[in-house]
């Protein structure tokens, strides 16, 4: 009880002082490569330059994680399961009572099911469409069926185990939106969430931001926006999916996907986001680089300094102190915000 009160106090102080004294969430990228070739992501294009976190990296992180009271580690990527020591990394964290969540393509969850049930608390899978659409976007044959078989297998072993899905809605799949919801329900997903595609940042291994021709492969054209509206009306018509929270977002958040794409054509501003990600979380990439969030620049490397030192050096502290979410160009166009209040539990 006293530890919980102290942790909450530290989270309040972090937001007030911009000095990180509590860090509830850490995102780790155990492996730089990916087993999909998604059209809206460039991570797979650098598969030949393999980088990965080691057991020593995670062990060295522990002193900072314990001091900062980290409650949850999210394994992201690339594809985290490609790291052959993935479950050893999880074991190190779980011994410290840190919750482990996995973001995955889902291609290999069936063969890893027993280990996942033992060492990972919950799974978030990527779902891009019904079978044909999902396979086309992932650029991997049979990707949908591997994902479906994996989800169904884990649910057969432990029905209560939480598996959610995340879908990026963009030009190639927005018409498939109702089919995505139906596919998630059919395979036994507990909840699904939606966000628009990031087309303007350096995230997801983009050495440079996408030029316009590449952007418009993913960005809806202006004349497609009315059709997107019609599809959204179809989605919102599934009212029970919202009342039961099978769809994670509210009606307003679903409309923000339309507003995001419409903003590129000056129809409306980009949707406002409440976000405190750089104050409550951090991202550690496969080479040890540390970022305040997925979309902002590197601020250090855990192989050179401790995570606590990196997060509280002058440059990082000044970055948080001067960051205005409402005007920062990266934040204004961000598609994936995090707003975690001091009293929120994980």
DRENDO-1510 file (C-alpha; in Angstrom, 1 decimal, always signed):
<recs>
REC; n; res; u; v; w
REC; 1; UNK; +0.0; +0.0; +0.0 .
REC; 2; UNK; +2.8; +2.4; +1.0 .
REC; 3; UNK; +4.7; +1.5; -2.1 .
REC; 4; UNK; +1.7; +2.3; -4.3 .
REC; 5; UNK; +1.2; +5.7; -2.6 .
REC; 6; UNK; +4.9; +6.5; -3.1 .
REC; 7; UNK; +4.7; +5.5; -6.8 .
REC; 8; UNK; +1.6; +7.6; -7.4 .
REC; 9; UNK; +3.3; +10.6; -5.8 .
REC; 10; UNK; +6.4; +10.1; -8.0 .
REC; 11; UNK; +4.2; +10.0; -11.1 .
REC; 12; UNK; +2.7; +13.3; -10.0 .
REC; 13; UNK; +6.1; +14.8; -9.4 .
REC; 14; UNK; +7.3; +13.6; -12.8 .
REC; 15; UNK; +4.6; +15.5; -14.6 .
REC; 16; UNK; +5.2; +18.6; -12.5 .
REC; 17; UNK; +9.1; +18.7; -12.6 .
REC; 18; UNK; +9.8; +16.9; -15.9 .
REC; 19; UNK; +12.3; +14.8; -14.0 .
REC; 20; UNK; +11.5; +11.1; -14.4 .
REC; 21; UNK; +11.1; +9.6; -11.0 .
REC; 22; UNK; +8.5; +7.0; -12.0 .
REC; 23; UNK; +8.2; +5.3; -15.3 .
REC; 24; UNK; +5.1; +3.0; -15.5 .
REC; 25; UNK; +5.6; +1.7; -19.0 .
REC; 26; UNK; +8.7; +0.7; -21.0 .
REC; 27; UNK; +8.5; -0.4; -24.7 .
REC; 28; UNK; +11.3; -2.8; -25.7 .
REC; 29; UNK; +12.2; -3.8; -29.2 .
REC; 30; UNK; +13.9; -7.2; -28.7 .
REC; 31; UNK; +14.6; -7.8; -32.4 .
REC; 32; UNK; +15.0; -5.3; -35.3 .
REC; 33; UNK; +13.8; -7.6; -38.1 .
REC; 34; UNK; +10.2; -8.5; -39.0 .
REC; 35; UNK; +8.6; -11.6; -40.5 .
REC; 36; UNK; +6.1; -9.6; -42.5 .
REC; 37; UNK; +6.6; -7.1; -45.4 .
REC; 38; UNK; +3.8; -4.6; -44.7 .
REC; 39; UNK; +3.1; -1.9; -47.2 .
REC; 40; UNK; +2.7; +0.8; -44.5 .
REC; 41; UNK; +6.0; -0.1; -42.6 .
REC; 42; UNK; +9.7; -0.1; -43.6 .
REC; 43; UNK; +11.1; -2.2; -40.7 .
REC; 44; UNK; +11.4; -5.3; -42.9 .
REC; 45; UNK; +13.5; -3.5; -45.5 .
REC; 46; UNK; +16.4; -3.5; -43.0 .
REC; 47; UNK; +16.2; -7.2; -42.0 .
REC; 48; UNK; +19.7; -7.9; -43.2 .
REC; 49; UNK; +21.1; -5.4; -40.6 .
REC; 50; UNK; +20.1; -7.5; -37.6 .
REC; 51; UNK; +20.1; -5.9; -34.2 .
REC; 52; UNK; +18.7; -7.4; -31.0 .
REC; 53; UNK; +18.6; -6.9; -27.2 .
REC; 54; UNK; +20.4; -9.4; -25.1 .
REC; 55; UNK; +19.9; -11.0; -21.7 .
REC; 56; UNK; +22.7; -8.7; -20.5 .
REC; 57; UNK; +20.9; -5.6; -21.8 .
REC; 58; UNK; +17.7; -6.6; -19.9 .
REC; 59; UNK; +19.6; -7.5; -16.7 .
REC; 60; UNK; +21.4; -4.1; -16.8 .
REC; 61; UNK; +18.1; -2.4; -17.3 .
REC; 62; UNK; +16.6; -3.9; -14.1 .
REC; 63; UNK; +18.2; -1.4; -11.7 .
REC; 64; UNK; +16.6; +1.5; -13.5 .
REC; 65; UNK; +13.3; -0.3; -14.0 .
REC; 66; UNK; +13.1; -1.2; -10.3 .
REC; 67; UNK; +14.1; +2.3; -9.1 .
REC; 68; UNK; +11.6; +3.9; -11.5 .
REC; 69; UNK; +8.8; +1.5; -10.5 .
REC; 70; UNK; +8.1; +0.2; -14.0 .
REC; 71; UNK; +4.9; -1.9; -13.9 .
REC; 72; UNK; +4.7; -3.0; -17.6 .
REC; 73; UNK; +7.1; -3.8; -20.4 .
REC; 74; UNK; +5.6; -3.9; -23.9 .
REC; 75; UNK; +7.6; -6.1; -26.3 .
REC; 76; UNK; +7.4; -4.5; -29.7 .
REC; 77; UNK; +9.4; -4.6; -32.9 .
REC; 78; UNK; +10.1; -5.7; -35.6 .
REC; 79; UNK; +8.8; -9.1; -34.5 .
REC; 80; UNK; +9.9; -9.7; -30.9 .
REC; 81; UNK; +9.5; -13.5; -31.2 .
REC; 82; UNK; +12.3; -13.6; -33.7 .
REC; 83; UNK; +14.7; -13.0; -30.8 .
REC; 84; UNK; +15.8; -16.6; -30.0 .
REC; 85; UNK; +16.2; -15.6; -26.3 .
REC; 86; UNK; +12.8; -13.8; -26.2 .
REC; 87; UNK; +11.4; -15.9; -23.4 .
REC; 88; UNK; +14.6; -15.6; -21.4 .
REC; 89; UNK; +14.2; -11.8; -21.6 .
REC; 90; UNK; +10.6; -12.2; -20.4 .
REC; 91; UNK; +11.7; -14.5; -17.5 .
REC; 92; UNK; +14.1; -11.8; -16.2 .
REC; 93; UNK; +11.3; -9.2; -16.2 .
REC; 94; UNK; +8.7; -11.5; -14.7 .
REC; 95; UNK; +10.9; -12.4; -11.8 .
REC; 96; UNK; +10.7; -8.7; -10.8 .
REC; 97; UNK; +6.9; -8.8; -11.1 .
REC; 98; UNK; +6.8; -6.7; -14.2 .
REC; 99; UNK; +3.9; -7.3; -16.5 .
REC; 100; UNK; +5.0; -8.4; -20.0 .
REC; 101; UNK; +2.8; -7.6; -23.0 .
REC; 102; UNK; +3.6; -8.6; -26.6 .
REC; 103; UNK; +2.8; -6.8; -29.8 .
REC; 104; UNK; +3.1; -9.4; -32.7 .
REC; 105; UNK; +2.3; -10.2; -36.2 .
REC; 106; UNK; +0.9; -13.4; -34.9 .
REC; 107; UNK; +2.6; -15.7; -37.4 .
REC; 108; UNK; +4.4; -17.8; -34.8 .
REC; 109; UNK; +2.2; -17.6; -31.8 .
REC; 110; UNK; +0.8; -21.1; -32.3 .
REC; 111; UNK; +4.2; -22.9; -32.0 .
REC; 112; UNK; +5.1; -20.7; -29.0 .
REC; 113; UNK; +1.7; -20.9; -27.3 .
REC; 114; UNK; +2.8; -22.7; -24.1 .
REC; 115; UNK; +5.7; -20.4; -23.5 .
REC; 116; UNK; +3.6; -17.4; -24.2 .
REC; 117; UNK; +1.0; -18.5; -21.7 .
REC; 118; UNK; +3.8; -18.9; -19.1 .
REC; 119; UNK; +5.8; -15.8; -19.6 .
REC; 120; UNK; +3.6; -13.2; -21.4 .
REC; 121; UNK; +0.6; -11.6; -19.7 .
REC; 122; UNK; -1.3; -10.6; -22.8 .
REC; 123; UNK; -0.9; -10.3; -26.6 .
REC; 124; UNK; -1.8; -7.7; -29.1 .
REC; 125; UNK; -1.9; -9.0; -32.7 .
REC; 126; UNK; -1.9; -7.0; -36.0 .
REC; 127; UNK; -5.0; -7.5; -38.1 .
REC; 128; UNK; -5.3; -5.8; -41.5 .
REC; 129; UNK; -8.4; -7.3; -43.1 .
REC; 130; UNK; -10.2; -10.4; -44.0 .
REC; 131; UNK; -8.0; -13.3; -45.3 .
REC; 132; UNK; -7.2; -11.9; -48.8 .
REC; 133; UNK; -6.7; -8.3; -47.7 .
REC; 134; UNK; -4.6; -9.2; -44.6 .
REC; 135; UNK; -2.3; -11.4; -46.7 .
REC; 136; UNK; -2.0; -8.7; -49.4 .
REC; 137; UNK; -1.1; -6.0; -46.9 .
REC; 138; UNK; +1.3; -8.2; -45.0 .
REC; 139; UNK; +2.9; -9.5; -48.2 .
REC; 140; UNK; +3.1; -12.9; -46.7 .
REC; 141; UNK; +1.2; -16.0; -48.0 .
REC; 142; UNK; -1.2; -17.6; -45.5 .
REC; 143; UNK; -0.5; -14.9; -42.9 .
REC; 144; UNK; -4.2; -14.6; -41.9 .
REC; 145; UNK; -4.6; -18.3; -41.4 .
REC; 146; UNK; -1.4; -18.5; -39.3 .
REC; 147; UNK; -2.7; -15.7; -37.1 .
REC; 148; UNK; -6.2; -17.2; -36.8 .
REC; 149; UNK; -4.8; -20.6; -35.9 .
REC; 150; UNK; -2.5; -19.1; -33.3 .
REC; 151; UNK; -5.3; -17.1; -31.6 .
REC; 152; UNK; -7.7; -20.1; -31.6 .
REC; 153; UNK; -5.0; -22.5; -30.3 .
REC; 154; UNK; -4.1; -20.2; -27.4 .
REC; 155; UNK; -7.8; -19.7; -26.6 .
REC; 156; UNK; -8.3; -23.5; -26.6 .
REC; 157; UNK; -5.5; -23.9; -24.0 .
REC; 158; UNK; -6.7; -20.9; -21.9 .
REC; 159; UNK; -10.0; -19.3; -22.9 .
REC; 160; UNK; -9.5; -16.4; -20.4 .
REC; 161; UNK; -6.1; -15.4; -21.8 .
REC; 162; UNK; -6.4; -11.9; -23.2 .
REC; 163; UNK; -5.7; -11.4; -26.9 .
REC; 164; UNK; -6.5; -8.1; -28.5 .
REC; 165; UNK; -6.1; -6.8; -32.1 .
REC; 166; UNK; -4.9; -3.5; -33.5 .
REC; 167; UNK; -5.7; -2.4; -37.0 .
REC; 168; UNK; -4.2; +0.4; -39.0 .
REC; 169; UNK; -6.9; +1.9; -41.3 .
REC; 170; UNK; -5.6; +3.3; -44.6 .
REC; 171; UNK; -6.3; +3.6; -48.3 .
REC; 172; UNK; -5.9; -0.1; -49.0 .
REC; 173; UNK; -8.2; -1.5; -46.4 .
REC; 174; UNK; -10.7; +1.1; -45.2 .
REC; 175; UNK; -13.5; -0.5; -47.3 .
REC; 176; UNK; -12.7; -3.8; -45.6 .
REC; 177; UNK; -13.3; -2.3; -42.1 .
REC; 178; UNK; -16.6; -4.2; -41.3 .
REC; 179; UNK; -14.9; -7.4; -42.5 .
REC; 180; UNK; -12.0; -6.8; -40.2 .
REC; 181; UNK; -14.3; -6.5; -37.2 .
REC; 182; UNK; -16.1; -9.7; -38.2 .
REC; 183; UNK; -12.8; -11.6; -38.6 .
REC; 184; UNK; -11.6; -10.5; -35.2 .
REC; 185; UNK; -14.9; -11.6; -33.6 .
REC; 186; UNK; -14.8; -14.9; -35.5 .
REC; 187; UNK; -11.3; -15.9; -34.4 .
REC; 188; UNK; -12.0; -15.1; -30.7 .
REC; 189; UNK; -10.2; -11.8; -30.3 .
REC; 190; UNK; -11.3; -10.1; -27.0 .
REC; 191; UNK; -11.1; -6.5; -28.2 .
REC; 192; UNK; -10.0; -4.6; -31.3 .
REC; 193; UNK; -8.7; -1.0; -31.7 .
REC; 194; UNK; -8.2; +1.2; -34.8 .
REC; 195; UNK; -5.8; +4.0; -35.7 .
REC; 196; UNK; -4.9; +5.8; -39.0 .
REC; 197; UNK; -1.6; +5.2; -40.8 .
REC; 198; UNK; +1.5; +7.2; -39.9 .
REC; 199; UNK; +2.7; +8.5; -43.2 .
REC; 200; UNK; +4.7; +11.6; -42.2 .
REC; 201; UNK; +7.3; +10.6; -39.5 .
REC; 202; UNK; +10.6; +8.9; -39.4 .
REC; 203; UNK; +9.2; +6.0; -37.3 .
REC; 204; UNK; +9.1; +2.4; -38.4 .
REC; 205; UNK; +12.7; +2.4; -39.8 .
REC; 206; UNK; +12.2; +5.2; -42.3 .
REC; 207; UNK; +15.5; +6.8; -42.9 .
REC; 208; UNK; +13.7; +9.7; -44.4 .
REC; 209; UNK; +10.1; +10.7; -44.3 .
REC; 210; UNK; +8.0; +9.3; -47.1 .
REC; 211; UNK; +7.9; +11.4; -50.3 .
REC; 212; UNK; +4.4; +12.2; -51.7 .
REC; 213; UNK; +4.2; +9.3; -54.2 .
REC; 214; UNK; +4.8; +6.8; -51.4 .
REC; 215; UNK; +2.5; +8.6; -49.0 .
REC; 216; UNK; -0.4; +8.4; -51.5 .
REC; 217; UNK; -0.1; +4.7; -51.6 .
REC; 218; UNK; -1.4; +4.7; -48.0 .
REC; 219; UNK; -3.1; +8.1; -47.6 .
REC; 220; UNK; -6.7; +8.3; -48.8 .
REC; 221; UNK; -7.3; +10.6; -51.7 .
REC; 222; UNK; -9.6; +13.6; -51.1 .
REC; 223; UNK; -12.3; +12.1; -53.3 .
REC; 224; UNK; -12.2; +8.9; -51.2 .
REC; 225; UNK; -13.1; +10.7; -48.0 .
REC; 226; UNK; -16.9; +10.6; -48.5 .
REC; 227; UNK; -16.6; +6.8; -49.0 .
REC; 228; UNK; -14.7; +6.6; -45.7 .
REC; 229; UNK; -17.5; +8.4; -44.0 .
REC; 230; UNK; -20.0; +5.9; -45.3 .
REC; 231; UNK; -17.8; +3.0; -44.1 .
REC; 232; UNK; -17.6; +4.7; -40.6 .
REC; 233; UNK; -21.4; +4.9; -40.5 .
REC; 234; UNK; -21.5; +1.1; -41.1 .
REC; 235; UNK; -19.0; +0.5; -38.3 .
REC; 236; UNK; -20.9; +2.8; -35.9 .
REC; 237; UNK; -24.1; +0.9; -36.7 .
REC; 238; UNK; -22.6; -2.1; -34.8 .
REC; 239; UNK; -23.6; -0.4; -31.5 .
REC; 240; UNK; -23.3; -3.5; -29.4 .
REC; 241; UNK; -19.6; -3.7; -30.3 .
REC; 242; UNK; -19.2; -0.3; -28.7 .
REC; 243; UNK; -21.4; -0.8; -25.7 .
REC; 244; UNK; -19.5; -4.0; -24.8 .
REC; 245; UNK; -16.1; -2.4; -25.6 .
REC; 246; UNK; -15.3; -5.1; -28.2 .
REC; 247; UNK; -14.3; -2.0; -30.2 .
REC; 248; UNK; -12.0; -0.1; -27.9 .
REC; 249; UNK; -12.6; +3.4; -29.3 .
REC; 250; UNK; -15.5; +5.7; -28.7 .
REC; 251; UNK; -17.6; +7.0; -31.7 .
REC; 252; UNK; -15.6; +10.2; -31.5 .
REC; 253; UNK; -12.3; +8.4; -31.7 .
REC; 254; UNK; -13.5; +6.5; -34.8 .
REC; 255; UNK; -14.5; +9.8; -36.4 .
REC; 256; UNK; -11.0; +11.1; -35.6 .
REC; 257; UNK; -9.6; +8.6; -38.2 .
REC; 258; UNK; -11.7; +10.4; -40.8 .
REC; 259; UNK; -10.6; +13.8; -39.4 .
REC; 260; UNK; -6.9; +12.7; -39.5 .
REC; 261; UNK; -7.1; +12.0; -43.2 .
REC; 262; UNK; -9.2; +15.0; -44.0 .
REC; 263; UNK; -6.7; +17.2; -42.3 .
REC; 264; UNK; -4.1; +16.5; -45.0 .
REC; 265; UNK; -6.5; +18.3; -47.4 .
REC; 266; UNK; -7.2; +21.3; -45.1 .
REC; 267; UNK; -10.8; +20.2; -44.4 .
REC; 268; UNK; -10.3; +20.3; -40.7 .
REC; 269; UNK; -7.4; +20.5; -38.2 .
REC; 270; UNK; -5.6; +17.3; -37.2 .
REC; 271; UNK; -7.4; +15.7; -34.2 .
REC; 272; UNK; -6.2; +17.0; -30.8 .
REC; 273; UNK; -4.6; +14.3; -28.7 .
REC; 274; UNK; -4.0; +14.3; -25.0 .
REC; 275; UNK; -0.6; +12.6; -24.6 .
REC; 276; UNK; +2.0; +12.3; -21.9 .
REC; 277; UNK; +4.0; +9.4; -23.4 .
REC; 278; UNK; +7.4; +11.0; -22.8 .
REC; 279; UNK; +6.6; +11.5; -19.1 .
REC; 280; UNK; +5.2; +8.0; -18.4 .
REC; 281; UNK; +7.0; +5.7; -20.9 .
REC; 282; UNK; +10.1; +5.3; -23.1 .
REC; 283; UNK; +11.1; +3.2; -26.1 .
REC; 284; UNK; +14.3; +1.1; -26.1 .
REC; 285; UNK; +15.2; -0.1; -29.6 .
REC; 286; UNK; +17.0; -3.3; -30.6 .
REC; 287; UNK; +20.4; -1.6; -30.7 .
REC; 288; UNK; +19.9; -0.1; -27.3 .
REC; 289; UNK; +18.8; +3.4; -28.5 .
REC; 290; UNK; +16.4; +5.2; -26.3 .
REC; 291; UNK; +13.5; +7.4; -27.5 .
REC; 292; UNK; +10.9; +9.5; -25.6 .
REC; 293; UNK; +8.3; +7.7; -27.8 .
REC; 294; UNK; +8.2; +6.0; -31.1 .
REC; 295; UNK; +8.1; +9.2; -33.1 .
REC; 296; UNK; +10.7; +11.5; -31.4 .
REC; 297; UNK; +14.5; +11.4; -31.8 .
REC; 298; UNK; +17.0; +9.2; -29.9 .
REC; 299; UNK; +18.2; +10.6; -26.6 .
REC; 300; UNK; +20.8; +8.0; -25.6 .
REC; 301; UNK; +21.8; +4.4; -25.6 .
REC; 302; UNK; +21.5; +1.9; -22.7 .
REC; 303; UNK; +24.8; +0.4; -23.7 .
REC; 304; UNK; +26.5; +3.7; -22.8 .
REC; 305; UNK; +24.5; +4.9; -19.8 .
REC; 306; UNK; +21.8; +3.7; -17.5 .
REC; 307; UNK; +18.2; +4.2; -18.6 .
REC; 308; UNK; +17.6; +6.5; -15.6 .
REC; 309; UNK; +20.6; +8.7; -16.5 .
REC; 310; UNK; +19.5; +8.9; -20.1 .
REC; 311; UNK; +15.9; +9.9; -19.3 .
REC; 312; UNK; +17.1; +12.6; -16.8 .
REC; 313; UNK; +20.0; +14.1; -18.7 .
REC; 314; UNK; +19.7; +17.8; -19.4 .
REC; 315; UNK; +18.7; +17.3; -23.1 .
REC; 316; UNK; +15.9; +14.9; -22.2 .
REC; 317; UNK; +14.6; +17.0; -19.4 .
REC; 318; UNK; +14.7; +20.1; -21.5 .
REC; 319; UNK; +12.9; +18.3; -24.3 .
REC; 320; UNK; +10.0; +17.4; -21.9 .
REC; 321; UNK; +9.9; +20.8; -20.3 .
REC; 322; UNK; +9.6; +22.6; -23.7 .
REC; 323; UNK; +7.4; +20.0; -25.5 .
REC; 324; UNK; +4.0; +21.4; -26.4 .
REC; 325; UNK; +1.9; +18.5; -27.7 .
REC; 326; UNK; -0.6; +20.9; -29.3 .
REC; 327; UNK; +2.0; +22.6; -31.5 .
REC; 328; UNK; +4.9; +20.2; -32.0 .
REC; 329; UNK; +4.8; +19.1; -35.7 .
REC; 330; UNK; +5.5; +15.5; -34.8 .
REC; 331; UNK; +2.9; +15.4; -32.1 .
REC; 332; UNK; +0.2; +17.2; -34.2 .
REC; 333; UNK; +0.3; +14.4; -36.8 .
REC; 334; UNK; +0.9; +11.6; -34.4 .
REC; 335; UNK; -1.4; +8.6; -34.8 .
REC; 336; UNK; -0.7; +6.8; -31.5 .
REC; 337; UNK; -0.9; +8.8; -28.3 .
REC; 338; UNK; -0.7; +7.6; -24.7 .
REC; 339; UNK; -2.3; +9.5; -21.8 .
REC; 340; UNK; -1.7; +7.8; -18.5 .
REC; 341; UNK; -2.8; +9.6; -15.3 .
REC; 342; UNK; -0.9; +9.1; -12.0 .
REC; 343; UNK; -3.7; +7.1; -10.5 .
REC; 344; UNK; -4.2; +4.8; -13.5 .
REC; 345; UNK; -3.4; +1.2; -13.0 .
REC; 346; UNK; -1.8; -1.1; -15.5 .
</recs>
